[in-house]
Each structure stands twice: as structure tokens, then as C-alpha cells.
Amino acid sequence: MTSSPLLFSAWEIAAQIRRKAVSPVDVARAHLDRIERLNPKLNAFVDYKPEAVLAQARDAEKAILRGDDLGPLHGVPVSIKSAIDVAGHRCEAGTRLRAGHIAAEDAPLVARLRGAGAVILGVTNAPELLMAWETDNLLYGRTNNPWDLSRTAGGSSGGEAAAIAAGLSAGGVGSDGGGSIREPAHFCGICGLKPTPGRIPSTGHFPKSGGPFALIGVVGPMARTIEDVRTLFEVMAGWDDGDLRDGDPCAAPVEVREIHETTVRAVSIGFFEDDGRTPVTKETRSAVRRAASLLLSCGFHVEPFRPEGLEEARQLWWEFFGTAGGMILGPMLRGRESELSPILREFQSWTNAVPAHTGESLLAAWLGRDEVREKILLQMRKYPVLICPTASIPAFRHGEREWQVEGKTVKYLDAWSYCEWFNLLGFPAAVVPMGHSEQGLPIGVQIVGRPWQEEVVLAVAAKLEKERGPWQAPPILD
């Protein structure tokens, strides 16, 4: 496994290992070699230990020789965002305020991945305290996009997206409070899933997902194929009541379900190309239209439909992510402003520009969220699945803050509203690559469902991916 087989899907790698066509040790070495070769250009991994990786791979090899039952990810190399606890690895969330912090134990989702046979490669870069749609910090610097090194891989799970797209990792885990799985997946040409809050336990994530932030923040899988995203999701999903450590207060005992083909085919799908407020590029429109056309051609009922209430959802999302998020982080940052990255200071400037929540304003935001959620859920009775853009633009150049789209100026905070709605609403949403910009940059579309319907979302996404054709590798691998 020295070249193209590195880009096998996680499922294909596991199948090769089960057939004994390749050794887990050889797979691990191949990925470590690629990390050594490409990570200096990408800056995706911030902490990996080759000997620890090879030790895991040798244990996986011994399990095969013993005839042990093998998990669905046996011997598959995966990576984890550096905001999630991986025992013995840095969990700094991109901030000097946690520089050198080493996780004492695995987060439950990491333990579940290990239990399924995965080999944990290490942890990947993120913006400081995850508060950006690009990945850069004062600890490790910026992560570059494998499609164009002058552009960002996105954020906050940008290190994950870059590593997976470039074949440094077969799949992994990010987190998402305002697009932080979906936007990097869109930018780097891979797949990702933002689940319903509580479907995958966020225990072991920093900053901790609590209070009003727990309504919008989740952890979820990222990979090059939807099949791999589904496998990672099925391994990580499940109840976490804190049997070994503090549990996830949002966790719910929702079992993973098998969805019959006839059930999937019966789903009506609505699609929209823009929200009427923030314009999208013409290639983004084409990607959404292509997705709708492909689903229509394989038998789905697909119609134009844009829910009412999206602009209200966008405004309410900022009440939780921006205003409440700034208040949650404020005590940690106070008096240490000189140690913060420019990106986090920029976030502070936005949150400081509006009054802090009072009890009344937070209650009003919470009630408003429930009201708009109810309104959109009622509309989605007719269209349980939505197809729409992931973002207004493809991957942008490092440091850019506004863009001209369809003759209008799109500002930094507005470009990602297509993701933010579904954090506020708590809806599961997947991203599938579906096109390219004039510059050859990938463009993904979102497949959105109702709460706890990840299986339906992934089933529709899988149909779309199959009709689209094979995954395309980024230029850095040429």
C-alpha cells in the first residue's frame, strides 16, 4: 500500500484486512509515511506518535492471528479533532491557554472507535477554541487545503477535513456548532455528518457542550464516502449516562436503525438553491440542481421547496453561538487577551459589540428557537428531507473576509448561514461533494432531515453519492 490504495475507503481497508490481503501494520506504515510526506505542506496533524500507532496496528495483527472477532473498523487508521480527548494525546483546542494539555483518558466516542478495531493515528488542528470557519492558531499555525494550499481547509474541523481528503487518515471525528464539520467537508471535497444533539455523546469534548450551547453543538463523523460516515456513526452513536466519567446531558437512548429501501424511496425531498438573502455562486446552484436531478432520476419525489423561518433561525443561532458562547468563554479569556489569536480576538469583537444576555433575553431566544423549530418541523411533514447549499462560496484564500457573489458582497459571518440554521434547529445534516468551482475547488451539498433521522439522511446521501460517481482526489496527491 504505497500509493492509490491509501485512498481506499475505510470499508475497503477493513475488508482487505479481514481477507488478509494486507496487514494492519502495512496499512499503518503507509499512512504514517504519507503523514511524514504531506503534513508539512498541510499542517493537518498536530500530535501523532508513530510508535504508538504501530503498536496498535501490531495488536490488530495479533487479533487476526488469534482468530478474534473483528470489528467493522479493524485496523483502519482514523484521526480525531484536537478538541476531543484521546488518551496520551494533546487536547488543546488550538489555544495557548491549554498548551501542553494531555488527555488522561479517551472520550467515549474514541473508546467506541477503538472497540471497533480502529487504529488512532493522532489529533488534528483546529482554530482557537473552535470559534472560526478557518483553521489557524498561535500554537500550530494554519491548515492548508489539499486542493489549493493558498486556501483554508475550513473550520473548525479543518485539520480533520484536510487529513482525510489527502489520504493521511481514512476517516475521523469533528465537531460542529455552526458548520464546523460540514463547511470543512465542503471545502475539502469529503463527506461529513452533523447529527442530532445527543445522538453521539460529546463527553470529552473541549469546550464542554453544556447550557444553551448544548442545543447547537455536536460531534460527528467525517470520511471520503458516505458508507464510511455511516460506519463511523453506527460505531460512535449511543447512550452515554456517565458510567465511567461525566456523561452527555443531551444523550438519548436512540438505537441505530435499519432503514428499508421502500421507506427511503417513499421520502419526499424538497430542494432550494439559495435562501433569498445570501447569494451563492453559480457553481453552487448547479451542484444543488444536479443533486435534485440525480435523485429525481433514480425514483425520488423531488420538488422545489424552501422552508419559511430560515432567516429567523439564523438570527437566533447567533444568540446561542455568539452571544451565549461569548459569555461562556468570557471568564476563561478575561485578562489573557494578549495570548489570544487574531481570529479569536475577532470573534470577541463581534460578541462584545452586542449586550450580554439577561435572563429575559436568553429566555426569549430559547422560546424563539422552539417556536421556529416547531414551524419548520411542521413544514417538513411534506418534505422530510431537504437538499440545499452548504455555504455561499467554496474554499476561500487565507485571511479573506468578504466576497463578491452575484453582484453582492457576502461577508464572513453570512457565508455559512446555510449550515447555521440546522445547528439552531437541531436537525441532522450530511454533506456530499457534488461539483467544482471555476477554480476546480470542490462544492458539497447538504442533505438535511428531521431530528433523530440520521439513518434516513445517510440513506438518501448514499443514493446521491452512488449516482454522482467515484470520489475525486485533490491535486496534492497528483
C-alpha positions as CSV (number, residue, x, y, z in Angstrom):
1,M,0.0,0.0,0.0
2,T,2.3,2.7,-1.2
3,S,0.1,4.9,-3.5
4,S,-3.5,4.8,-4.6
5,P,-4.7,2.1,-2.1
6,L,-4.2,4.7,0.6
7,L,-7.3,6.3,-0.8
8,F,-9.4,3.2,-0.3
9,S,-12.4,3.8,1.8
10,A,-12.3,2.8,5.4
11,W,-14.7,-0.1,4.5
12,E,-12.4,-1.3,1.7
13,I,-9.3,-1.2,4.0
14,A,-11.2,-3.2,6.7
15,A,-12.3,-5.7,4.0
16,Q,-8.8,-6.1,2.8
17,I,-7.5,-6.7,6.3
18,R,-10.2,-9.2,7.0
19,R,-9.3,-11.1,3.9
20,K,-5.6,-11.0,5.0
21,A,-4.8,-9.3,1.7
22,V,-3.0,-6.6,3.6
23,S,-1.6,-6.3,7.1
24,P,-2.8,-3.7,9.6
25,V,0.9,-2.9,10.2
26,D,1.5,-2.2,6.5
27,V,-1.7,0.0,6.4
28,A,-0.5,2.0,9.4
29,R,3.0,2.4,8.0
30,A,1.6,3.6,4.7
31,H,-0.5,6.3,6.4
32,L,2.4,7.3,8.6
33,D,4.6,7.7,5.6
34,R,2.1,9.9,3.9
35,I,1.7,12.0,7.1
36,E,5.5,12.5,7.1
37,R,5.5,13.5,3.4
38,L,2.4,15.7,3.2
39,N,1.7,17.0,6.7
40,P,4.5,19.7,6.4
41,K,2.5,21.2,3.5
42,L,-1.0,20.8,5.0
43,N,-0.4,21.2,8.8
44,A,-3.3,18.9,9.4
45,F,-1.9,16.7,12.3
46,V,-0.7,18.5,15.4
47,D,0.1,15.4,17.5
48,Y,0.8,11.9,16.3
49,K,3.1,9.2,17.7
50,P,4.3,6.7,15.1
51,E,5.4,4.1,17.6
52,A,2.1,4.2,19.4
53,V,0.3,3.8,16.0
54,L,2.4,0.8,15.1
55,A,1.8,-0.8,18.5
56,Q,-1.9,-0.5,17.9
57,A,-1.5,-2.0,14.4
58,R,0.5,-4.9,15.8
59,D,-2.2,-5.6,18.3
60,A,-4.7,-5.6,15.5
61,E,-2.5,-8.1,13.6
62,K,-2.3,-10.4,16.7
63,A,-6.1,-10.3,17.0
64,I,-6.3,-11.6,13.4
65,L,-3.8,-14.4,14.1
66,R,-5.7,-15.4,17.2
67,G,-9.0,-15.6,15.2
68,D,-10.7,-13.0,17.3
69,D,-14.0,-11.5,16.2
70,L,-13.1,-8.4,14.3
71,G,-14.9,-5.1,14.5
72,P,-16.1,-3.1,11.5
73,L,-13.1,-0.8,11.6
74,H,-10.4,-3.4,12.4
75,G,-7.0,-2.0,11.5
76,V,-8.4,1.2,9.9
77,P,-6.4,4.3,10.7
78,V,-8.6,7.2,11.9
79,S,-7.9,10.7,13.3
80,I,-9.6,12.8,15.9
81,K,-10.0,16.6,16.2
82,S,-7.8,18.1,18.9
83,A,-10.8,19.2,20.9
84,I,-11.7,15.6,21.8
85,D,-9.9,13.6,24.4
86,V,-7.6,10.9,23.1
87,A,-5.6,9.3,25.9
88,G,-2.0,10.3,25.8
89,H,-2.5,13.0,23.1
90,R,-2.8,16.7,23.2
91,C,-6.3,18.1,23.6
92,E,-5.6,21.9,23.4
93,A,-8.5,23.1,21.1
94,G,-6.0,25.3,19.4
95,T,-5.4,27.7,22.3
96,R,-2.3,28.7,24.3
97,L,-4.5,28.7,27.4
98,R,-4.4,24.8,27.2
99,A,-0.9,24.4,25.7
100,G,0.5,21.0,26.5
101,H,-2.7,19.6,28.0
102,I,-2.7,15.8,27.6
103,A,-5.9,13.8,27.8
104,A,-5.8,11.3,30.6
105,E,-8.4,9.0,29.0
106,D,-10.4,8.5,25.8
107,A,-13.7,10.3,25.2
108,P,-16.5,7.7,25.0
109,L,-16.7,8.0,21.2
110,V,-12.9,7.4,20.9
111,A,-13.2,4.3,23.2
112,R,-16.0,3.1,20.9
113,L,-13.8,3.5,17.8
114,R,-11.0,1.5,19.5
115,G,-13.5,-1.1,20.4
116,A,-14.5,-1.4,16.8
117,G,-10.8,-2.1,15.9
118,A,-9.8,1.4,14.7
119,V,-6.1,2.5,14.9
120,I,-6.0,6.0,16.3
121,L,-3.4,8.0,14.3
122,G,-3.4,11.2,16.4
123,V,-5.2,14.5,16.6
124,T,-5.7,17.3,14.1
125,N,-5.5,21.1,14.0
126,A,-8.4,23.5,14.9
127,P,-8.8,27.2,15.3
128,E,-8.5,28.6,18.8
129,L,-11.4,27.4,21.0
130,L,-13.1,26.4,17.7
131,M,-14.6,29.8,17.1
132,A,-13.9,30.2,13.3
133,W,-14.7,28.8,9.9
134,E,-11.0,28.5,9.1
135,T,-8.2,26.7,10.9
136,D,-5.3,28.9,12.3
137,N,-3.9,29.4,15.8
138,L,-0.8,30.6,17.6
139,L,0.1,27.1,18.7
140,Y,0.5,25.4,15.3
141,G,-0.4,27.9,12.6
142,R,-2.8,27.5,9.8
143,T,-4.0,24.3,8.0
144,N,-3.9,24.4,4.2
145,N,-6.4,23.0,1.8
146,P,-5.2,20.0,-0.2
147,W,-7.0,21.3,-3.3
148,D,-5.1,24.7,-3.1
149,L,-2.5,25.4,-0.4
150,S,-3.2,29.1,-0.6
151,R,-6.8,28.4,0.7
152,T,-8.2,27.3,4.0
153,A,-9.4,23.8,4.7
154,G,-12.2,25.4,6.7
155,G,-13.0,25.3,10.4
156,S,-13.3,24.4,13.0
157,S,-12.6,20.8,11.9
158,G,-10.2,21.9,9.2
159,G,-7.4,19.7,10.2
160,E,-9.7,16.6,10.1
161,A,-11.0,17.5,6.6
162,A,-7.5,18.2,5.2
163,A,-6.1,14.9,6.6
164,I,-9.0,12.8,5.3
165,A,-9.1,14.4,1.8
166,A,-5.3,14.0,1.4
167,G,-5.3,10.3,2.5
168,L,-3.4,10.9,5.7
169,S,-6.4,9.3,7.5
170,A,-9.2,7.0,6.3
171,G,-11.8,8.9,8.4
172,G,-12.3,10.7,11.6
173,V,-14.2,12.8,14.0
174,G,-15.0,16.5,14.1
175,S,-17.4,18.8,16.0
176,D,-20.0,21.3,14.7
177,G,-21.7,24.2,16.4
178,G,-22.2,26.3,13.3
179,G,-21.0,24.3,10.3
180,S,-17.6,23.1,11.7
181,I,-18.0,19.6,10.2
182,R,-20.0,20.5,7.1
183,E,-18.1,23.6,5.9
184,P,-14.6,21.9,6.0
185,A,-16.1,18.8,4.3
186,H,-17.5,21.1,1.6
187,F,-14.2,22.9,1.3
188,C,-12.0,19.8,1.1
189,G,-14.3,17.6,-1.0
190,I,-15.2,14.9,1.5
191,C,-18.4,13.8,3.4
192,G,-19.5,14.7,6.9
193,L,-22.5,14.3,9.2
194,K,-23.7,16.7,11.8
195,P,-26.0,14.5,13.9
196,T,-28.9,15.5,16.2
197,P,-27.6,16.7,19.6
198,G,-27.2,13.7,21.9
199,R,-27.1,11.1,19.2
200,I,-23.3,10.7,19.6
201,P,-22.0,11.6,23.1
202,S,-20.0,14.8,23.2
203,T,-18.4,13.8,26.5
204,G,-14.7,14.5,26.4
205,H,-15.0,17.5,24.1
206,F,-13.5,20.9,25.0
207,P,-15.0,23.4,25.3
208,K,-17.7,21.3,27.1
209,S,-21.0,21.2,25.3
210,G,-23.3,22.5,28.1
211,G,-26.1,25.0,28.8
212,P,-27.6,26.8,25.8
213,F,-24.5,25.7,23.7
214,A,-25.6,22.1,24.1
215,L,-28.6,22.8,21.9
216,I,-26.4,23.6,18.9
217,G,-23.0,21.8,19.4
218,V,-22.4,18.2,18.4
219,V,-19.6,15.7,17.5
220,G,-19.8,13.7,14.3
221,P,-18.0,11.6,11.6
222,M,-16.1,12.7,8.6
223,A,-14.8,10.5,5.7
224,R,-14.3,10.3,2.0
225,T,-17.5,8.3,1.4
226,I,-21.0,8.2,2.9
227,E,-20.6,4.5,3.6
228,D,-17.7,5.3,5.8
229,V,-19.5,8.1,7.5
230,R,-22.4,5.7,8.2
231,T,-20.0,3.1,9.7
232,L,-18.3,5.7,11.9
233,F,-21.7,7.0,13.0
234,E,-23.0,3.5,13.9
235,V,-19.9,2.8,16.0
236,M,-20.0,6.1,17.9
237,A,-23.7,6.5,18.4
238,G,-25.5,5.5,21.5
239,W,-26.5,6.4,25.0
240,D,-23.9,7.8,27.4
241,D,-25.0,8.1,31.0
242,G,-21.6,8.7,32.5
243,D,-20.8,5.2,33.7
244,L,-17.0,5.9,33.6
245,R,-17.0,9.8,33.7
246,D,-19.3,12.7,33.4
247,G,-22.0,11.8,30.8
248,D,-23.5,13.8,28.0
249,P,-26.6,15.6,29.4
250,C,-28.1,15.7,25.9
251,A,-27.6,12.0,25.2
252,A,-30.7,10.0,24.3
253,P,-31.1,6.2,24.1
254,V,-31.9,6.2,20.4
255,E,-30.8,2.9,18.8
256,V,-29.3,2.7,15.3
257,R,-32.0,1.6,12.9
258,E,-32.0,-0.3,9.6
259,I,-34.0,1.7,7.0
260,H,-35.8,-0.5,4.4
261,E,-35.3,0.5,0.8
262,T,-39.1,1.1,0.4
263,T,-39.1,3.5,3.3
264,V,-36.2,5.5,1.8
265,R,-37.9,5.6,-1.6
266,A,-41.1,6.9,-0.1
267,V,-39.4,10.1,1.3
268,S,-40.3,13.3,-0.5
269,I,-37.4,15.7,-1.0
270,G,-37.5,19.5,-1.2
271,F,-34.6,21.5,-2.5
272,F,-33.6,25.1,-2.8
273,E,-30.7,26.9,-4.4
274,D,-30.4,29.9,-2.0
275,D,-32.2,31.4,1.0
276,G,-33.2,34.7,-0.7
277,R,-30.8,36.7,1.5
278,T,-27.2,35.4,1.0
279,P,-26.3,34.7,-2.7
280,V,-24.4,31.6,-3.7
281,T,-22.0,31.0,-6.6
282,K,-23.4,29.8,-9.9
283,E,-21.5,26.5,-9.5
284,T,-23.2,26.1,-6.1
285,R,-26.6,26.5,-7.7
286,S,-25.5,23.9,-10.3
287,A,-24.4,21.5,-7.6
288,V,-27.8,21.7,-5.9
289,R,-29.7,21.3,-9.2
290,R,-27.6,18.3,-10.1
291,A,-28.3,16.7,-6.8
292,A,-32.0,17.2,-7.2
293,S,-31.9,15.9,-10.8
294,L,-30.0,12.8,-9.8
295,L,-32.4,11.9,-7.0
296,L,-35.3,12.5,-9.3
297,S,-33.8,10.3,-12.0
298,C,-33.5,7.4,-9.5
299,G,-37.1,7.5,-8.4
300,F,-37.5,10.0,-5.6
301,H,-40.2,12.6,-5.5
302,V,-38.3,15.9,-5.6
303,E,-39.7,19.4,-5.7
304,P,-38.5,22.9,-5.2
305,F,-39.2,23.9,-1.6
306,R,-37.7,26.4,0.8
307,P,-39.0,26.4,4.4
308,E,-40.2,29.7,5.9
309,G,-38.4,30.8,9.0
310,L,-34.7,30.3,8.0
311,E,-33.8,34.0,8.5
312,E,-35.3,33.9,12.0
313,A,-33.3,30.7,12.7
314,R,-30.1,32.4,11.5
315,Q,-30.6,35.4,13.9
316,L,-31.5,33.1,16.8
317,W,-28.4,30.9,16.1
318,W,-26.2,33.9,16.8
319,E,-28.0,34.4,20.2
320,F,-26.7,31.0,21.2
321,F,-23.4,30.6,19.4
322,G,-22.2,34.3,19.5
323,T,-23.8,36.0,22.5
324,A,-24.1,33.0,24.8
325,G,-20.9,31.4,23.5
326,G,-19.0,34.6,24.2
327,M,-20.4,34.7,27.8
328,I,-19.4,31.0,28.3
329,L,-15.8,31.6,27.1
330,G,-15.5,35.1,28.7
331,P,-14.3,34.0,32.2
332,M,-11.6,31.8,30.6
333,L,-10.3,34.6,28.4
334,R,-10.6,37.6,30.7
335,G,-7.2,39.1,31.5
336,R,-5.4,36.9,28.9
337,E,-6.3,38.8,25.8
338,S,-2.6,39.2,24.8
339,E,-2.3,35.4,24.5
340,L,-5.2,35.0,22.0
341,S,-5.0,34.5,18.3
342,P,-6.2,37.3,15.9
343,I,-9.1,35.1,14.9
344,L,-10.4,34.6,18.4
345,R,-9.9,38.3,19.2
346,E,-12.0,39.0,16.1
347,F,-14.7,36.7,17.5
348,Q,-14.6,38.6,20.8
349,S,-15.1,41.9,19.0
350,W,-18.3,40.5,17.4
351,T,-19.6,39.2,20.7
352,N,-18.6,42.4,22.6
353,A,-20.5,44.5,20.1
354,V,-23.9,43.3,21.4
355,P,-25.2,43.3,25.0
356,A,-24.7,40.2,27.1
357,H,-27.8,38.1,27.7
358,T,-30.1,38.9,30.6
359,G,-32.3,36.2,31.9
360,E,-35.1,37.7,29.9
361,S,-33.2,37.9,26.6
362,L,-31.9,34.3,26.9
363,L,-35.4,33.0,27.7
364,A,-36.8,34.9,24.7
365,A,-34.1,33.4,22.5
366,W,-34.8,29.9,23.8
367,L,-38.6,30.3,23.3
368,G,-38.0,31.8,19.9
369,R,-35.8,28.8,19.0
370,D,-38.6,26.4,20.0
371,E,-41.2,28.3,18.0
372,V,-39.2,28.5,14.8
373,R,-38.2,24.8,15.2
374,E,-41.9,23.8,15.5
375,K,-42.8,25.9,12.5
376,I,-40.1,24.3,10.3
377,L,-40.9,20.8,11.5
378,L,-44.5,21.2,10.5
379,Q,-43.4,22.3,7.0
380,M,-41.1,19.3,6.8
381,R,-44.0,16.9,7.2
382,K,-44.4,17.2,3.5
383,Y,-40.7,17.2,2.7
384,P,-38.8,15.2,5.4
385,V,-35.5,15.7,3.6
386,L,-34.1,18.9,2.2
387,I,-31.3,19.5,-0.3
388,C,-29.6,22.9,-0.2
389,P,-26.1,24.6,-0.3
390,T,-23.6,24.0,2.4
391,A,-22.1,27.5,2.1
392,S,-22.3,30.6,-0.2
393,I,-18.8,30.0,-1.6
394,P,-16.1,27.3,-2.0
395,A,-12.8,27.4,0.0
396,F,-11.5,30.9,0.4
397,R,-8.0,32.3,0.4
398,H,-6.3,32.6,3.8
399,G,-7.4,35.8,5.5
400,E,-10.2,36.8,3.2
401,R,-13.3,38.3,4.9
402,E,-15.7,39.1,2.1
403,W,-16.5,38.0,-1.5
404,Q,-18.4,39.3,-4.5
405,V,-21.2,36.8,-5.4
406,E,-23.9,37.6,-8.0
407,G,-23.0,41.3,-7.8
408,K,-23.5,41.4,-4.0
409,T,-20.9,41.5,-1.2
410,V,-21.0,38.4,1.1
411,K,-19.4,39.0,4.4
412,Y,-17.6,36.4,6.5
413,L,-20.4,35.7,9.1
414,D,-23.0,35.5,6.4
415,A,-21.4,32.9,4.1
416,W,-22.0,30.0,6.4
417,S,-25.7,30.7,7.3
418,Y,-26.7,27.7,5.2
419,C,-25.1,25.5,8.0
420,E,-26.1,27.6,11.0
421,W,-29.9,27.1,10.6
422,F,-29.6,23.4,11.3
423,N,-27.5,23.8,14.4
424,L,-30.1,26.1,15.8
425,L,-32.9,23.7,14.8
426,G,-31.1,20.5,15.9
427,F,-31.6,18.8,12.6
428,P,-29.1,16.2,11.3
429,A,-27.3,17.2,8.1
430,A,-24.8,15.5,5.9
431,V,-22.5,16.9,3.1
432,V,-21.8,15.1,-0.1
433,P,-19.3,16.5,-2.8
434,M,-21.4,17.4,-5.9
435,G,-19.4,19.7,-8.1
436,H,-16.5,22.1,-8.6
437,S,-15.9,25.8,-8.9
438,E,-14.3,27.5,-11.9
439,Q,-11.0,27.3,-10.0
440,G,-11.5,23.5,-9.6
441,L,-12.4,23.7,-5.9
442,P,-14.9,21.1,-4.5
443,I,-18.5,22.1,-3.8
444,G,-20.7,19.9,-1.5
445,V,-24.4,20.0,-0.9
446,Q,-26.3,19.4,2.3
447,I,-28.9,16.6,2.9
448,V,-31.0,17.6,5.9
449,G,-33.5,15.6,7.9
450,R,-35.7,15.8,10.9
451,P,-34.3,15.1,14.4
452,W,-33.1,11.6,15.1
453,Q,-33.5,10.7,11.4
454,E,-29.7,10.3,10.7
455,E,-30.4,6.9,9.0
456,V,-32.8,8.5,6.5
457,V,-30.3,11.3,5.8
458,L,-27.5,8.9,5.2
459,A,-29.6,6.6,3.1
460,V,-30.5,9.5,0.7
461,A,-26.9,10.8,0.8
462,A,-25.7,7.3,-0.2
463,K,-28.1,7.2,-3.2
464,L,-26.9,10.6,-4.3
465,E,-23.2,9.6,-3.9
466,K,-23.8,6.5,-6.0
467,E,-25.5,8.4,-8.8
468,R,-22.8,11.1,-8.7
469,G,-19.9,8.6,-9.4
470,P,-16.5,8.0,-7.9
471,W,-14.9,10.3,-5.4
472,Q,-12.2,12.7,-6.8
473,A,-8.9,13.1,-5.1
474,P,-7.3,16.6,-4.5
475,P,-4.4,17.8,-6.7
476,I,-1.9,17.5,-3.8
477,L,-1.9,13.7,-4.5
478,D,-1.0,14.0,-8.2
